[in-house]
């Protein structure tokens, strides 16, 4: 798929012939779009190096024996494989970005979704530290069970797992009391705001009461701590608060999610606590990881300069913008692809803008940039947008851009 902010250009997916351009109706566009998306992986593989589809470590669908036996994939080679999907009914779930949580929960309240091949239709789509589920007046057991199904289906079908979900919370759902105290404290620090995290990490590191007693008192009051805290019981109190926030308060959510999350233990990433930690680390984006994903084969000086400008841009991104860059290029905020292929276009003027093809993933950038500032301006404007629309355009005919 392509995001707006890209130059308007002709697409290979059209009925145009050299003799007679034939415009398509909107219904035909939609049907062709579905067909192209369904066959995009096969087409891209056939094209070879032009569009680099992620290989084994990009974790394709895990719905058949072949995928379960990949040498490098999210499933252990000799682990139980999900039931074959060949004979399962197809189901398309339509969700709106503005109400995605509510609509997904409604869809997954139906237990039969676990026995279907699920495809999602995201309407009006646009792309955070660790968090835990919190008490909501509109969520009870049925809603949290639906969330559990969403977590399982998300990993099994496309290998996506929300790494902002607290590691300690997830591990408690999987392993109960086996979760070490150090993980609770570490997850709790990431559960706090950056300012609070810095404050508490400093206290833990020094293992002594802070000089700013008022700030520490306010911190304890926010978490309803009634104990008298001393140097001797400081570590124990912080551990107790950690467990209170990560396990005790979301107890209903844990009991509702547990039966579904337990199904993930058949996969290598969820079989041990250390495996979960490694899994989280492998998906966590860093500047170094993103830079290593960018691959290109520049053929001239202009293309080499453009690629260097892109690398320089990525090096200068802070974490929120780095996540936006990943969402723009891969439609994900985690790293599951080994490569983001970078190719070059020769548009100039208003049309000279980067184009992201998330099905690849493939990023096209103009080779006509004369300096770094021009590329930085274009990409910054794109990443600052709150909404990326699909690039469906018309130039004498209607085409589809992917």
Buried (B, 14 or more C-beta within 10 A) or exposed (E): BBBBBBBBBEBEBBBBEEEEEEBBEEEBBEEBBEEBBEEBBEBBEEEEEEBBBBBEBBBBBBBBEEBBEBEEBBBBEEEEBBEEBEEBEEBEBEBEEEEBEEBBBBBBEEEEBBEBBBBBEBEEBEBEEBBBBEEEEEBEEEBBBBBBBBBBBBBBBBBBBBBEBBBBBBBBBBBEEEBEBEBBBBBBBBBBEEEBBEBBBEBBEEEEEBEEEEEBEEBBEEBEBEEEBEEEEBBEBBBBBBBBBBBEBBEBBBEBBBEBBBBBBBBBBBBBBEBBBEBBEBBEBEBEBBEEBBEBEBEEEBBBBBBEBBBEBBEEBEEEBBBBBBBBBBBBBBBBBBBBBBBBBEBEEEEBBBBBBBBBBBBBBBBBBEEBEBBBEBBEEBBEBEEBEBBBBEEEBBBBBB
